[in-house]
Amino acid sequence: MAEPASDSARPSDGATPPRPQIRRLSEGTVNRIAAGEVVERPASAVKELVENALDAGARRIDVAISGGGKTLVSVEDDGCGMTADDLLLAIERHATSKLAVDDAGTEDLVHINSLGFRGEALPSIGAVARLGIISRPRGGEGHALKVEGGKLSGPRPAGTAPGTRIEVRDIFFATPARLKFLKSDRAEAQAVSDVVKRIAMAHPRVAFSLTHEGRTMLRLDAEAATDDEEAHLARLARILGRDFQDNVMPVAIEREGIAIHGHAGLPTFNRGNAQAQYLFVNGRPVRDKLLTGAVRGAYADFLARDRHPILALFVEVDPAEVDVNVHPAKAEVRFRDPGHVRALIVKSLRMALDAAGHRASTTVAGAALGAFRPEPQTLHRPPPQRHLMELASRSFAPSAPATHVPGMEDGHGGEASAHTPADALAGFERAEARVEDTASTDDLMDRPLGAARGQLHLTYIVSETRDGLILVDQHAAHERLVHERMKKALSEAGIKRQALLVPEVVELGAGEAAALADRSDELAELGLVIEPFGDGTIIVRETPAMLGDTDIQGLIRDLADEVAELGEALSLKERLDEVSGTMACHGSVRAGRRLTAAEMNALLREMEVTPHSGQCNHGRPTYVKLTLPDIEKLFGRR
């Protein structure tokens, strides 16, 4: 007699396919599935356990790992601790003490004031690893229990200090397939370190430590500063280094119940990726496209597209205005009014950048010093004195009449302009810049950018200050000054538009077209006039005159993609900035131009009063400052 076909067997032609049977999954399988969402790697377990410790009121949290966390994860705290009954409930799914209950007995998922609230972490970890918990409440007795692959043992009495210690051994031993996807011990340990650092940034009053294989990776004492902002900056400096403390600007703004504070790096203090951007919402580390898009928009005018600022921003908002229950690992959030939050972040960063004035990061000087290399000592015949004088006259011009040097090219590859320096420097305050004698020049040494002493290779201005010297890239500096003037003129007069003789029709998806049409007023302010033209179609009637003959189809599609992803049309702003930056580049004084002392000092004075003059339109520094100690190090005097 033939055996009945299994449910998975393929039916023969014309046969009725077997009806699949619905069955309830076992508790262990349910927990292992949940663990796949909550516990992705050892760092995920550390994050959940450290957040539990913070919710328990811990003031000290010690994390220890072995094998990158694959062999052991231990988190010990001095929080409120748990009783034996609490321990039994803590390892059950969706059991938590962190949600408030109203009079009707309904849990409040709107006003979430804790880091954890889902009640999934401990049962999920216990389903895939060997979990051990020992805890003691203050004034009570200690108890311990174990959960191995979902099987409970305990609780039993145990002696321990007040607080809780949780050990996770052999993570994913119950799900070997997940274990295969973990990275090397070193990579997993680095991920754990990153998690602990991010959480520690948001809680400067709590002491943290992290050890791997008995070696200390991180040790942070609780910050003693009375001012919260000072405590935050001190904690950030301990984690990110002294350079961060020296090269950031304070950020602080509060509007309509939303407060943003923290510290943002100067544009010249940047990285090649966005990994050094730390964003927090109500003390919770998040990676949110809205927030990262806002940061990008704020720095769009100061950094090239492949460079990213360093910053740590803390957003404080009413818990009812933000949904943290949109991701199992709580790594993403949703704001009730995302546009307002984004605008506030951009505004706060712009205010900080404006307040920074002409500052450039101290790392620029460090990089300049690192570029110096001592010349090898070789025996050679010194050149004739006449040759030395000719070389000096060509390379260093202390104060020469304004003449054009043909054939010289600037740092951006363009040829030097035939205009006189007086034409290029027409916007300078000549009354302040008239420096005719040595005595008046000495007075300028007390100014931030000092007194001009001459030019190097007709490209770099050498300025002397009381405590050192400054090298200024004359083209890059003047390019920023011209660009800032153009931006001011555009903001006052508006962006001019050019009407298309034949309107351009762009076909998009229905959702993309609707999202773009909703922002038609914002785009019109930037010179782009669009209208909805049927389902999924946009018609373009006017474009910014600055763009000239541009790829309208490509521009609209880029804008639609960015609005859908970030809620902001950055492409158009960046293209306008690029055009104005190019115009500023061609309208500024070029390298290879001999400047008089008055013109050089005029450039320095305007830099001092112009925001963002510490970097050019491409994010490169416009000047380098070397202090006397720096110079003395070069010559071995220190």
C-alpha positions as CSV (number, residue, x, y, z in Angstrom):
1,M,0.0,0.0,0.0
2,A,1.5,3.4,-1.0
3,E,2.3,5.9,1.7
4,P,0.3,9.1,1.8
5,A,2.0,12.1,0.2
6,S,3.5,14.7,2.6
7,D,2.2,18.2,2.7
8,S,5.4,19.4,0.9
9,A,5.0,16.8,-2.0
10,R,4.3,18.4,-5.4
11,P,0.8,17.5,-6.6
12,S,0.4,15.7,-10.0
13,D,-1.2,17.5,-12.9
14,G,-4.8,18.1,-12.2
15,A,-4.6,17.1,-8.6
16,T,-5.9,19.3,-5.8
17,P,-2.9,20.7,-3.8
18,P,-2.9,19.6,-0.2
19,R,-4.3,22.1,2.3
20,P,-1.5,23.4,4.6
21,Q,-2.3,23.0,8.3
22,I,-1.9,25.9,10.7
23,R,-0.4,25.0,14.0
24,R,0.8,26.9,17.0
25,L,4.6,27.3,17.4
26,S,6.2,26.0,20.5
27,E,7.3,28.6,23.2
28,G,10.9,27.8,22.6
29,T,10.6,28.4,18.8
30,V,8.7,31.7,19.4
31,N,11.5,32.9,21.7
32,R,14.2,31.9,19.3
33,I,12.4,33.8,16.5
34,A,12.1,36.8,18.8
35,A,15.7,36.6,19.7
36,G,16.6,36.9,16.0
37,E,14.9,40.4,16.0
38,V,16.3,41.6,19.4
39,V,19.7,39.9,19.7
40,E,21.5,40.2,16.4
41,R,25.0,39.8,17.8
42,P,26.8,40.0,21.2
43,A,26.7,43.8,21.0
44,S,22.9,43.7,20.9
45,A,22.8,41.7,24.1
46,V,25.1,44.2,25.8
47,K,22.9,47.1,24.7
48,E,19.8,45.5,26.1
49,L,21.4,44.6,29.4
50,V,23.1,48.0,29.9
51,E,19.8,49.8,29.2
52,N,18.1,47.6,31.7
53,A,20.8,48.6,34.3
54,L,20.2,52.3,33.6
55,D,16.5,51.9,33.9
56,A,17.2,50.2,37.3
57,G,18.9,53.4,38.5
58,A,22.5,52.1,38.3
59,R,25.3,54.6,39.0
60,R,28.0,52.1,38.0
61,I,27.9,49.6,35.2
62,D,30.7,47.1,34.6
63,V,30.8,45.1,31.3
64,A,33.1,42.2,30.7
65,I,33.3,40.0,27.6
66,S,35.3,37.1,26.3
67,G,35.7,35.9,22.7
68,G,34.3,39.1,21.4
69,G,31.2,38.4,23.5
70,K,30.5,35.0,21.8
71,T,31.9,33.1,24.8
72,L,30.9,35.4,27.7
73,V,29.0,38.7,28.2
74,S,28.8,39.9,31.8
75,V,27.0,43.1,32.9
76,E,27.1,44.0,36.6
77,D,25.3,47.1,38.1
78,D,24.5,48.7,41.4
79,G,20.9,49.3,40.6
80,C,17.7,48.6,42.5
81,G,18.0,44.8,42.1
82,M,15.2,42.1,41.9
83,T,13.5,39.8,44.3
84,A,13.0,36.1,43.5
85,D,9.5,36.7,42.2
86,D,10.9,39.5,40.0
87,L,13.5,37.2,38.6
88,L,10.8,34.7,37.5
89,L,8.8,37.4,35.8
90,A,11.8,39.0,34.2
91,I,12.5,35.9,32.0
92,E,9.0,35.7,30.7
93,R,8.2,37.4,27.4
94,H,6.5,40.8,27.6
95,A,6.9,41.1,31.3
96,T,8.2,44.5,32.3
97,S,8.1,47.1,35.2
98,K,8.7,50.0,32.9
99,L,5.2,50.8,31.5
100,A,2.8,52.9,33.5
101,V,-0.7,51.6,33.9
102,D,-3.8,53.8,33.9
103,D,-6.9,53.5,36.1
104,A,-8.4,51.1,33.6
105,G,-5.4,48.8,33.8
106,T,-4.2,49.6,30.3
107,E,-0.4,50.0,29.7
108,D,0.7,53.4,28.4
109,L,2.7,53.0,25.2
110,V,2.6,56.7,24.5
111,H,4.5,58.3,27.4
112,I,7.6,56.0,27.4
113,N,10.2,57.4,29.8
114,S,12.5,54.4,30.0
115,L,15.1,52.9,27.6
116,G,13.5,49.5,27.6
117,F,9.8,48.6,27.7
118,R,9.1,45.6,25.5
119,G,10.0,42.9,28.0
120,E,11.7,40.8,25.3
121,A,15.5,41.0,26.0
122,L,16.0,38.5,28.8
123,P,13.7,35.8,27.5
124,S,15.1,36.2,24.0
125,I,18.7,35.9,25.3
126,G,17.7,32.9,27.4
127,A,16.3,31.2,24.4
128,V,19.6,31.2,22.4
129,A,22.3,31.3,25.1
130,R,23.1,30.2,28.6
131,L,21.7,33.0,30.8
132,G,22.6,33.4,34.5
133,I,21.1,36.1,36.7
134,I,22.0,36.9,40.3
135,S,20.3,39.9,41.9
136,R,19.6,41.4,45.3
137,P,17.4,44.4,46.2
138,R,18.6,46.8,48.8
139,G,17.5,45.6,52.2
140,G,16.6,42.1,50.8
141,E,18.1,38.8,50.0
142,G,19.9,37.7,46.9
143,H,18.7,35.0,44.5
144,A,20.0,33.4,41.3
145,L,18.5,31.6,38.4
146,K,19.7,30.1,35.1
147,V,18.1,29.7,31.7
148,E,19.8,27.5,29.1
149,G,18.2,27.3,25.7
150,G,14.8,28.3,27.2
151,K,15.0,25.8,30.1
152,L,14.7,27.3,33.6
153,S,16.7,26.4,36.7
154,G,16.0,28.2,40.0
155,P,15.6,30.6,41.5
156,R,17.8,29.8,44.5
157,P,19.3,31.9,47.4
158,A,22.6,33.4,46.6
159,G,24.9,35.8,48.3
160,T,25.8,39.0,46.4
161,A,26.0,42.8,46.8
162,P,22.9,44.9,46.1
163,G,22.3,45.2,42.4
164,T,22.3,42.7,39.5
165,R,24.9,40.7,37.6
166,I,23.9,39.0,34.4
167,E,26.1,36.5,32.5
168,V,25.4,35.4,29.0
169,R,27.6,32.4,27.9
170,D,27.8,30.7,24.6
171,I,25.5,33.0,22.7
172,F,23.6,31.4,19.9
173,F,24.6,27.9,21.0
174,A,20.9,27.0,20.6
175,T,20.8,28.5,17.1
176,P,24.1,27.4,15.4
177,A,23.0,28.9,12.1
178,R,23.1,32.4,13.6
179,L,26.5,31.7,15.2
180,K,28.0,31.2,11.7
181,F,27.2,34.8,10.7
182,L,29.2,36.4,13.6
183,K,32.4,38.2,12.7
184,S,35.9,37.8,14.3
185,D,36.4,38.2,18.0
186,R,38.1,41.5,17.4
187,A,35.2,42.8,15.2
188,E,32.6,41.7,17.7
189,A,34.5,43.2,20.6
190,Q,34.8,46.5,18.7
191,A,31.0,46.5,18.1
192,V,30.5,46.0,21.9
193,S,32.8,48.9,22.6
194,D,30.9,51.1,20.2
195,V,27.6,50.3,21.9
196,V,29.0,51.0,25.4
197,K,30.5,54.2,24.3
198,R,27.3,55.5,22.7
199,I,25.3,54.7,25.8
200,A,27.9,56.3,28.1
201,M,27.9,59.5,26.0
202,A,24.2,60.1,27.0
203,H,24.7,59.3,30.7
204,P,27.8,61.2,32.0
205,R,26.7,60.8,35.6
206,V,27.1,57.0,35.4
207,A,30.5,55.2,35.6
208,F,31.2,52.6,33.0
209,S,33.9,50.0,32.4
210,L,34.5,47.5,29.7
211,T,37.0,44.7,29.7
212,H,37.8,42.1,27.0
213,E,39.7,38.9,28.0
214,G,40.7,40.7,31.2
215,R,42.1,43.7,29.3
216,T,40.5,47.1,30.0
217,M,39.1,48.7,26.8
218,L,37.2,51.5,28.5
219,R,37.0,53.0,32.0
220,L,34.9,56.1,32.6
221,D,34.3,57.6,36.0
222,A,31.1,59.5,36.7
223,E,31.5,63.1,35.7
224,A,31.6,65.5,38.7
225,A,30.9,68.8,36.8
226,T,27.8,70.5,38.2
227,D,26.7,71.9,34.9
228,D,25.1,69.2,32.7
229,E,26.7,70.6,29.4
230,E,30.1,70.6,31.0
231,A,29.6,67.0,32.1
232,H,28.5,66.0,28.7
233,L,31.5,67.6,27.0
234,A,33.9,66.1,29.5
235,R,32.4,62.6,28.9
236,L,32.6,63.1,25.1
237,A,36.2,64.3,25.4
238,R,37.1,61.2,27.3
239,I,35.6,58.9,24.7
240,L,36.4,60.8,21.5
241,G,39.6,62.4,22.5
242,R,41.1,65.8,23.2
243,D,40.8,66.9,19.6
244,F,37.0,66.7,19.8
245,Q,37.0,69.0,22.9
246,D,39.2,71.5,21.1
247,N,37.4,71.6,17.8
248,V,33.7,71.6,18.5
249,M,31.1,74.3,18.9
250,P,28.3,74.2,21.6
251,V,24.8,73.6,20.2
252,A,21.8,74.7,22.2
253,I,18.3,75.6,21.1
254,E,14.7,75.1,22.4
255,R,11.5,75.7,20.5
256,E,7.9,74.5,21.1
257,G,8.8,71.7,23.5
258,I,11.8,70.4,21.7
259,A,15.3,71.0,23.0
260,I,18.5,70.2,21.1
261,H,21.9,70.4,22.8
262,G,25.3,69.0,22.3
263,H,28.5,69.8,20.4
264,A,29.3,69.9,16.7
265,G,32.6,69.8,15.0
266,L,34.1,72.7,12.9
267,P,33.8,72.0,9.2
268,T,37.6,71.5,8.9
269,F,37.3,68.8,11.7
270,N,35.7,66.1,9.6
271,R,35.8,62.4,8.6
272,G,35.4,60.3,5.4
273,N,32.3,58.6,6.7
274,A,29.4,59.3,9.1
275,Q,30.4,56.9,11.8
276,A,31.5,59.8,14.1
277,Q,28.0,61.3,14.2
278,Y,26.3,60.4,17.5
279,L,22.6,61.2,17.7
280,F,20.4,60.6,20.7
281,V,16.7,61.1,21.4
282,N,15.6,61.3,25.0
283,G,18.9,59.6,26.0
284,R,18.5,56.8,23.5
285,P,21.2,56.3,20.9
286,V,19.6,56.1,17.5
287,R,20.5,55.9,13.8
288,D,17.8,57.9,12.1
289,K,17.7,59.0,8.5
290,L,15.8,62.2,9.4
291,L,18.5,63.3,11.8
292,T,21.4,62.4,9.6
293,G,19.7,64.1,6.7
294,A,19.3,67.2,8.8
295,V,23.0,67.2,9.7
296,R,24.0,66.8,6.1
297,G,21.7,69.7,5.1
298,A,23.2,72.0,7.8
299,Y,26.8,71.3,6.6
300,A,26.0,71.2,2.9
301,D,27.5,74.6,2.3
302,F,30.8,73.8,4.1
303,L,31.8,70.3,3.3
304,A,32.3,68.3,0.1
305,R,29.8,65.5,-0.4
306,D,32.4,62.8,0.6
307,R,33.2,64.4,3.9
308,H,31.2,64.2,7.1
309,P,31.2,66.3,10.3
310,I,31.9,65.0,13.8
311,L,29.2,65.7,16.3
312,A,27.1,64.5,19.3
313,L,23.6,65.9,19.4
314,F,20.9,65.2,22.0
315,V,17.3,65.7,21.2
316,E,14.9,66.1,24.1
317,V,11.2,65.9,23.3
318,D,8.0,65.0,25.0
319,P,7.7,61.2,24.9
320,A,4.2,61.6,23.4
321,E,5.7,63.4,20.4
322,V,8.1,60.5,19.4
323,D,7.4,56.8,18.8
324,V,10.2,54.6,19.9
325,N,8.2,51.4,19.3
326,V,8.9,51.1,15.6
327,H,11.9,48.8,15.7
328,P,12.6,45.7,17.8
329,A,16.0,46.9,18.8
330,K,14.7,50.5,19.3
331,A,17.4,51.8,17.0
332,E,14.9,54.0,15.0
333,V,12.3,56.5,16.1
334,R,9.4,58.4,14.4
335,F,8.5,62.0,15.3
336,R,5.0,63.3,15.2
337,D,6.3,66.5,13.5
338,P,9.5,65.4,11.6
339,G,9.7,68.6,9.6
340,H,9.8,70.7,12.8
341,V,12.5,68.5,14.3
342,R,14.6,68.6,11.2
343,A,14.3,72.4,10.8
344,L,15.3,72.8,14.4
345,I,18.4,70.7,14.0
346,V,19.5,72.6,10.9
347,K,18.9,75.9,12.6
348,S,20.8,75.0,15.7
349,L,23.8,73.8,13.7
350,R,23.7,76.8,11.5
351,M,23.7,79.1,14.5
352,A,26.7,77.2,15.9
353,L,28.5,77.5,12.6
354,D,27.8,81.2,12.4
355,A,29.0,81.7,16.0
356,A,32.3,79.9,15.2
357,G,33.3,82.8,12.9
358,H,36.6,82.3,11.2
359,R,37.7,79.4,13.5
360,A,39.6,76.5,11.9
361,S,40.3,73.2,13.7
362,T,43.5,72.7,15.6
363,T,44.0,69.5,13.8
364,V,44.9,71.5,10.7
365,A,48.1,72.8,12.4
366,G,48.9,69.3,13.6
367,A,48.6,68.0,10.0
368,A,50.8,70.8,8.8
369,L,53.5,70.0,11.4
370,G,53.3,66.3,10.5
371,A,54.0,67.3,6.9
372,F,57.3,68.8,7.8
373,R,60.2,66.4,7.3
374,P,63.9,67.3,8.0
375,E,66.0,67.5,5.0
376,P,68.7,64.8,4.7
377,Q,72.2,66.1,5.6
378,T,74.2,66.0,2.4
379,L,77.3,67.8,1.5
380,H,76.8,70.3,-1.2
381,R,78.2,73.5,-2.5
382,P,76.2,76.5,-1.4
383,P,74.7,78.5,-4.2
384,P,76.1,81.9,-5.0
385,Q,74.7,84.8,-3.0
386,R,73.2,86.3,-6.1
387,H,71.2,83.1,-6.7
388,L,69.9,83.2,-3.2
389,M,68.7,86.7,-3.5
390,E,66.9,85.9,-6.8
391,L,65.2,82.8,-5.2
392,A,64.1,84.9,-2.2
393,S,62.6,87.6,-4.4
394,R,60.6,85.0,-6.4
395,S,59.3,83.0,-3.4
396,F,58.8,85.7,-0.8
397,A,57.3,89.1,-1.5
398,P,57.1,91.2,1.6
399,S,55.4,94.2,0.0
400,A,55.3,94.6,-3.7
401,P,53.3,96.6,-6.2
402,A,50.2,95.0,-7.5
403,T,51.2,93.2,-10.7
404,H,49.8,90.1,-12.5
405,V,52.1,87.1,-13.1
406,P,51.0,85.4,-16.3
407,G,51.0,81.7,-16.7
408,M,50.4,80.9,-13.0
409,E,47.5,78.7,-12.1
410,D,45.5,78.6,-8.9
411,G,44.9,75.5,-6.7
412,H,41.6,74.7,-8.5
413,G,43.2,74.4,-11.9
414,G,41.9,77.7,-13.3
415,E,44.2,80.2,-15.0
416,A,45.0,83.4,-13.1
417,S,42.7,86.2,-14.0
418,A,43.9,89.3,-15.8
419,H,42.1,91.6,-13.5
420,T,44.0,93.6,-11.0
421,P,44.0,92.7,-7.3
422,A,42.2,96.0,-6.6
423,D,39.3,94.7,-8.7
424,A,39.1,91.4,-7.0
425,L,39.4,93.0,-3.5
426,A,36.8,95.7,-4.2
427,G,34.6,94.6,-1.3
428,F,37.2,95.0,1.4
429,E,37.1,97.8,3.9
430,R,40.0,99.8,2.6
431,A,39.8,102.3,5.4
432,E,40.7,99.6,7.9
433,A,43.2,98.0,5.6
434,R,45.5,100.9,4.9
435,V,48.7,99.8,6.5
436,E,51.5,102.0,5.4
437,D,54.2,101.7,8.0
438,T,55.8,99.1,10.4
439,A,54.4,100.7,13.5
440,S,50.7,100.4,12.4
441,T,51.4,96.8,11.2
442,D,52.7,95.9,14.6
443,D,49.4,97.0,16.1
444,L,47.7,94.4,13.9
445,M,49.6,91.6,15.5
446,D,47.0,91.6,18.3
447,R,44.3,90.8,15.9
448,P,43.2,87.1,15.5
449,L,44.8,86.7,12.1
450,G,47.7,89.1,12.8
451,A,49.6,91.4,10.5
452,A,50.6,90.4,6.9
453,R,54.3,90.2,6.4
454,G,54.5,88.9,2.8
455,Q,53.6,86.2,0.3
456,L,55.1,82.8,-0.4
457,H,55.1,81.8,-4.0
458,L,52.6,84.5,-4.7
459,T,49.9,82.1,-3.3
460,Y,50.1,82.1,0.5
461,I,50.0,85.1,2.8
462,V,52.4,85.0,5.7
463,S,50.9,86.7,8.8
464,E,52.6,87.3,12.2
465,T,50.7,87.2,15.5
466,R,52.0,87.7,19.0
467,D,52.2,84.0,19.7
468,G,53.1,82.6,16.3
469,L,52.5,82.8,12.5
470,I,49.6,82.1,10.1
471,L,49.7,80.9,6.5
472,V,46.7,81.9,4.5
473,D,45.7,80.4,1.1
474,Q,44.7,83.7,-0.5
475,H,42.5,82.2,-3.2
476,A,40.6,79.8,-0.9
477,A,40.1,82.6,1.7
478,H,38.8,85.1,-0.8
479,E,36.6,82.4,-2.4
480,R,34.8,81.9,0.9
481,L,34.4,85.7,1.4
482,V,32.9,86.1,-2.1
483,H,30.6,83.1,-1.6
484,E,29.3,84.5,1.7
485,R,28.6,87.9,-0.1
486,M,26.7,86.0,-2.8
487,K,24.7,84.1,-0.3
488,K,23.7,87.3,1.5
489,A,22.7,88.9,-1.8
490,L,20.6,85.9,-2.8
491,S,18.8,85.8,0.6
492,E,18.0,89.5,0.3
493,A,17.0,89.6,-3.4
494,G,15.8,86.0,-3.8
495,I,16.8,83.5,-6.5
496,K,16.0,84.6,-10.0
497,R,14.1,82.2,-12.2
498,Q,14.0,81.5,-15.9
499,A,10.7,80.4,-17.5
500,L,11.0,77.4,-19.8
501,L,9.8,78.0,-23.4
502,V,8.4,74.5,-23.4
503,P,7.5,73.2,-19.9
504,E,9.2,69.9,-19.0
505,V,7.0,66.9,-18.1
506,V,8.6,64.4,-15.7
507,E,7.0,61.0,-15.0
508,L,7.4,59.7,-11.5
509,G,5.6,57.2,-9.2
510,A,2.3,58.5,-7.8
511,G,3.7,58.7,-4.2
512,E,6.9,60.5,-5.3
513,A,5.0,63.0,-7.4
514,A,2.6,63.8,-4.6
515,A,5.5,64.2,-2.0
516,L,7.3,66.6,-4.4
517,A,4.1,68.5,-5.1
518,D,3.5,69.0,-1.4
519,R,6.8,70.9,-1.3
520,S,6.2,73.0,-4.3
521,D,6.2,76.2,-2.2
522,E,9.6,75.4,-0.7
523,L,11.0,74.6,-4.2
524,A,9.6,77.8,-5.6
525,E,11.6,79.8,-3.0
526,L,14.7,78.0,-4.5
527,G,13.6,79.1,-8.0
528,L,12.0,75.8,-9.1
529,V,8.3,76.1,-10.1
530,I,6.5,72.8,-10.5
531,E,2.9,71.6,-10.7
532,P,1.2,68.2,-10.5
533,F,0.2,67.1,-14.0
534,G,-2.0,64.0,-13.7
535,D,-1.3,60.9,-11.7
536,G,2.4,60.4,-11.0
537,T,3.5,63.3,-13.2
538,I,5.1,66.6,-12.5
539,I,5.4,69.5,-14.9
540,V,8.3,72.0,-14.5
541,R,7.6,75.6,-15.6
542,E,10.5,77.5,-14.2
543,T,14.1,76.7,-13.1
544,P,16.7,78.7,-11.1
545,A,18.5,81.0,-13.5
546,M,21.8,80.1,-11.9
547,L,21.6,76.6,-13.1
548,G,21.5,77.6,-16.8
549,D,20.9,74.7,-19.2
550,T,20.5,71.8,-16.7
551,D,19.3,68.2,-16.8
552,I,15.7,68.8,-15.5
553,Q,14.6,65.2,-15.7
554,G,17.6,64.1,-13.6
555,L,17.2,67.0,-11.1
556,I,13.5,66.2,-10.5
557,R,14.2,62.5,-10.0
558,D,17.0,63.3,-7.5
559,L,14.7,65.6,-5.6
560,A,11.9,63.1,-5.5
561,D,14.3,60.4,-4.1
562,E,15.6,62.8,-1.4
563,V,12.2,64.0,-0.4
564,A,11.0,60.4,-0.1
565,E,14.1,59.4,2.0
566,L,14.9,62.5,4.0
567,G,11.9,64.8,3.6
568,E,14.2,67.5,2.2
569,A,15.2,68.5,-1.3
570,L,19.0,68.7,-0.8
571,S,20.0,68.2,-4.4
572,L,18.6,71.5,-5.6
573,K,20.2,73.4,-2.7
574,E,23.5,71.6,-3.3
575,R,23.4,72.4,-7.0
576,L,22.7,76.1,-6.3
577,D,25.6,76.1,-3.7
578,E,27.8,74.5,-6.3
579,V,27.0,77.1,-8.9
580,S,27.5,80.0,-6.5
581,G,30.7,78.4,-5.3
582,T,32.0,78.1,-8.8
583,M,31.1,81.8,-9.4
584,A,32.8,82.7,-6.2
585,C,35.8,80.7,-7.3
586,H,36.1,82.5,-10.6
587,G,35.4,85.9,-9.0
588,S,38.0,85.7,-6.3
589,V,41.7,86.6,-6.2
590,R,43.8,83.8,-7.7
591,A,47.0,82.1,-6.8
592,G,49.9,83.7,-8.6
593,R,48.7,87.2,-7.9
594,R,51.1,89.6,-6.2
595,L,49.3,91.5,-3.4
596,T,50.3,94.7,-1.6
597,A,50.6,94.8,2.2
598,A,47.3,96.8,2.3
599,E,45.5,94.2,0.2
600,M,46.8,91.3,2.3
601,N,45.8,92.9,5.5
602,A,42.4,93.8,4.0
603,L,41.8,90.1,3.3
604,L,42.8,89.2,6.9
605,R,40.5,91.8,8.4
606,E,37.5,90.7,6.4
607,M,38.2,87.0,7.2
608,E,38.0,88.0,10.9
609,V,34.5,89.3,10.6
610,T,33.0,86.9,8.0
611,P,31.4,83.7,9.3
612,H,32.8,80.4,8.0
613,S,35.9,82.0,6.6
614,G,38.0,79.3,8.3
615,Q,37.3,76.9,5.4
616,C,36.7,77.3,1.7
617,N,33.6,76.2,-0.2
618,H,35.0,72.7,-0.5
619,G,35.6,72.2,3.2
620,R,39.4,72.7,3.1
621,P,41.0,75.1,5.6
622,T,41.8,78.6,4.4
623,Y,44.6,79.2,6.9
624,V,47.0,77.3,9.2
625,K,48.1,78.7,12.5
626,L,51.5,77.6,14.0
627,T,52.2,78.8,17.5
628,L,55.7,79.5,18.8
629,P,55.9,76.2,20.7
630,D,54.9,74.5,17.4
631,I,57.7,76.2,15.5
632,E,60.2,75.6,18.3
633,K,59.4,71.9,18.1
634,L,60.3,71.9,14.4
635,F,63.8,73.2,15.3
636,G,64.3,70.9,18.3
637,R,64.0,73.7,20.8
638,R,61.3,71.8,22.7
